[in-house]
Amino acid sequence: MAQAPLKAEKPTPRILDDTMYSEIP
C-alpha cells in the first residue's frame, strides 16, 4: 500500500516504478 501514496505524489513511469520497488522490498 506504500506504492499508492508514492505514485500519487509524482506520477512516474510504470517501468521506473517497477525497478525502484523491485530494489526496495
N, C-alpha and C positions, 0 to 999 in steps of 0.2 A: 504493500500500500504506500510505500515511500516513493514509488515511481509517479503516482498521481500528482502530488504537490510539486515535485521537481518539474514535471512536464508542463504543469500549469504556469510555473514561474517563467520558463523560457522554452518555447516550442522548438525542440532540437530534432534533427533528422532521426528517423527510426534506426538507421544503421549506426549512427554515432551513439544513440541512446543504448542500443543493444550492447555495443562494445564497452561502454562505460559501466553498465550494470553487470556485464559479464565479469569485469575485473573485480567489482565490489560485490561480495556475497550478500 
